[in-house]
């Protein structure tokens, strides 16, 4: 998984790409610190399934007995 932090008008958002169990884009948002402890945290948000949005890619340079391998 990799993460990318982006500054938005209302604070920071974090985008993570997960490969297991499916290829998806995960959105995270920063949660303000409670008054008593002063420590901000990150809240896991919406997941966008990329497998259903992106076309399948075929690697024609690498084959096995069944033909070209599909890269997901």
Secondary structure, DSSP 8 states (H G I E B T S, - for coil): -EEEEEEETTEEEEEEEE-SSS-EEEEEEEE---TTT---EEEEEEEEESTTTS--EEEEEEEETTEEEEE-
